[in-house]
Amino acid sequence: MNWPKATFVNMLTVTIGSLIGLWLKQFFSEDIQDIVFQAVGLGTLLIGIKMALRLPDGYLLVFMFSLIIGAILGQLVRVDLIFNDFSDSLKLVIGNSDSQFSEGLITAFLLFCVGSMTIVGALEEGLHNKKELLYVKSMLDGFSSIALASTYGIGVLFSIIPMLIFQGGLTMLAFRLKHIFSQNVQDSLSAVGGMLIIGISILLLKLGEISLENLLPSLLVVSILSFYFEKYQLKKEVKLTK
């Protein structure tokens, strides 16, 4: 079995960073916590925009339908309630009563796991056994978790559990389904992930409310739609050349 070793390293760096952030939290006033929110939010916005711009030419409709269909599926399944139930169960297990626990866990998971480095890095490990990109991501996540944990609290630390499921699962899925993840599929995934990252920045900057958890199925939908759209384009090109 192809174990997601780089994801285990990523979980370790987030754990260390979160513990440092929790230690620093006691020294941060509310004003400092607010400015950290804004700084992380602005940086996150830039990351999201750069990712969204990776959308391949001609894939705009695929992109739009993926978000719409994914949002409908997420709302029907109520992914947000699944996350909240998971978070509440964790709070009971560890005996935590922090009101920001769920928010910290969900924000950290989305920030750490729907980015282009996550998608491309997990695919590279699964497809080619290349771990370098996820190792770089691990270091960045470690530093980011310091800022997040110093603001949100211990919920950030427990984001490593859904990280293992999502990022590690993507690596193992890529290992078994190597033929699906072409460059266009990867770029389409990154573009949708970028929009979710922009959504995180909107929440961090308190510009509006977005149910990001219910948009997560868009990542699955865009993988499927972009795969079949690419096959359709190839067939169309073959017909034109005949």
Backbone hydrogen bonds, N-H to C=O, Kabsch-Sander energy under -0.5 kcal/mol:
donor,donor_aa,acceptor,acceptor_aa,energy
3,W,1,M,-1.2
5,K,3,W,-2.1
7,T,4,P,-0.6
8,F,4,P,-1.4
9,V,5,K,-1.6
10,N,6,A,-2.3
11,M,7,T,-2.5
12,L,8,F,-1.7
13,T,9,V,-2.2
14,V,10,N,-2.1
15,T,11,M,-2.0
16,I,12,L,-2.4
17,G,13,T,-2.7
18,S,14,V,-2.7
19,L,15,T,-2.1
20,I,16,I,-2.0
21,G,17,G,-2.5
22,L,18,S,-2.7
23,W,19,L,-1.7
24,L,20,I,-2.1
25,K,21,G,-1.8
26,Q,22,L,-0.6
26,Q,23,W,-0.6
27,F,24,L,-2.1
28,F,24,L,-0.7
28,F,25,K,-0.9
33,Q,29,S,-2.2
34,D,30,E,-2.1
35,I,31,D,-2.0
36,V,32,I,-2.2
37,F,33,Q,-2.1
38,Q,34,D,-2.0
39,A,35,I,-2.4
40,V,36,V,-2.8
41,G,37,F,-2.6
42,L,38,Q,-2.4
43,G,39,A,-2.2
44,T,40,V,-2.5
45,L,41,G,-1.9
46,L,42,L,-1.7
47,I,43,G,-1.9
48,G,44,T,-2.5
49,I,45,L,-2.3
50,K,46,L,-2.3
51,M,47,I,-2.0
52,A,48,G,-2.6
53,L,49,I,-1.8
54,R,51,M,-1.8
55,L,52,A,-1.4
59,Y,56,P,-1.7
63,F,59,Y,-2.4
64,M,60,L,-2.6
65,F,61,L,-2.9
66,S,62,V,-2.0
67,L,63,F,-1.8
68,I,64,M,-2.4
69,I,65,F,-3.1
70,G,66,S,-2.3
71,A,67,L,-2.2
72,I,68,I,-2.2
73,L,69,I,-2.7
74,G,70,G,-2.7
75,Q,71,A,-2.2
76,L,72,I,-2.4
77,V,73,L,-2.8
78,R,74,G,-1.6
79,V,74,G,-1.7
81,L,78,R,-0.5
82,I,78,R,-1.5
83,F,79,V,-2.4
84,N,80,D,-2.4
85,D,81,L,-2.9
86,F,82,I,-2.3
87,S,83,F,-2.9
88,D,84,N,-3.0
89,S,85,D,-2.3
90,L,86,F,-2.1
91,K,87,S,-2.4
92,L,88,D,-2.0
93,V,89,S,-2.3
94,I,90,L,-2.5
95,G,91,K,-0.9
96,N,91,K,-2.4
101,F,98,D,-1.4
104,G,100,Q,-2.8
105,L,101,F,-2.5
106,I,102,S,-2.6
107,T,103,E,-2.4
108,A,104,G,-2.4
109,F,105,L,-2.4
110,L,106,I,-2.5
111,L,107,T,-2.5
112,F,108,A,-2.8
113,C,109,F,-2.3
114,V,110,L,-1.7
119,I,115,G,-2.1
120,V,116,S,-3.1
121,G,117,M,-2.0
122,A,118,T,-2.7
123,L,119,I,-2.1
124,E,120,V,-2.7
125,E,121,G,-2.1
126,G,122,A,-2.3
127,L,123,L,-3.5
128,H,124,E,-2.4
129,N,124,E,-0.5
129,N,125,E,-1.1
130,K,124,E,-1.7
131,K,129,N,-0.6
135,Y,131,K,-1.9
136,V,132,E,-2.1
137,K,133,L,-2.4
138,S,134,L,-2.3
139,M,135,Y,-1.6
140,L,136,V,-2.0
141,D,137,K,-3.2
142,G,138,S,-1.9
143,F,139,M,-1.8
144,S,140,L,-2.6
145,S,141,D,-2.7
146,I,142,G,-0.9
146,I,143,F,-0.5
147,A,143,F,-1.3
148,L,144,S,-2.6
149,A,145,S,-2.7
150,S,146,I,-1.8
151,T,147,A,-0.6
151,T,148,L,-1.0
152,Y,148,L,-3.9
153,G,148,L,-0.6
153,G,149,A,-1.1
156,V,153,G,-1.5
157,L,154,I,-0.6
158,F,154,I,-1.2
159,S,156,V,-1.4
160,I,157,L,-1.3
161,I,158,F,-1.3
163,M,159,S,-1.7
164,L,160,I,-2.0
165,I,161,I,-1.7
166,F,162,P,-3.0
167,Q,163,M,-1.8
168,G,163,M,-1.2
169,G,164,L,-0.6
169,G,165,I,-0.7
170,L,166,F,-2.3
171,T,167,Q,-1.8
172,M,168,G,-2.1
173,L,169,G,-2.4
174,A,170,L,-2.6
175,F,171,T,-1.8
176,R,172,M,-1.2
177,L,173,L,-2.2
180,I,177,L,-1.5
181,F,177,L,-0.7
182,S,180,I,-1.9
186,Q,182,S,-2.3
187,D,183,Q,-2.6
188,S,184,N,-2.3
189,L,185,V,-2.3
190,S,186,Q,-2.2
191,A,187,D,-2.1
192,V,188,S,-2.2
193,G,189,L,-2.6
194,G,190,S,-2.3
195,M,191,A,-1.6
196,L,192,V,-1.8
197,I,193,G,-2.1
198,I,194,G,-2.3
199,G,195,M,-1.9
200,I,196,L,-1.7
201,S,197,I,-2.0
202,I,198,I,-2.0
203,L,199,G,-1.8
204,L,200,I,-2.8
205,L,201,S,-2.5
206,K,203,L,-1.0
207,L,202,I,-2.8
208,G,202,I,-0.7
212,L,210,I,-1.7
214,N,211,S,-0.5
215,L,212,L,-1.3
216,L,212,L,-0.6
216,L,213,E,-1.1
218,S,215,L,-1.9
219,L,216,L,-2.1
220,L,216,L,-0.5
221,V,217,P,-2.5
222,V,218,S,-2.8
223,S,219,L,-1.1
224,I,220,L,-1.8
225,L,221,V,-2.9
226,S,222,V,-2.3
227,F,223,S,-1.4
228,Y,224,I,-2.1
229,F,225,L,-2.5
230,E,226,S,-2.1
231,K,227,F,-1.6
232,Y,228,Y,-2.2
233,Q,229,F,-2.4
234,L,230,E,-2.2
235,K,231,K,-2.2
236,K,232,Y,-2.2
237,E,233,Q,-2.3
238,V,234,L,-2.1
239,K,235,K,-2.0
240,L,236,K,-1.9
241,T,237,E,-1.5
242,K,238,V,-0.7
242,K,239,K,-0.6
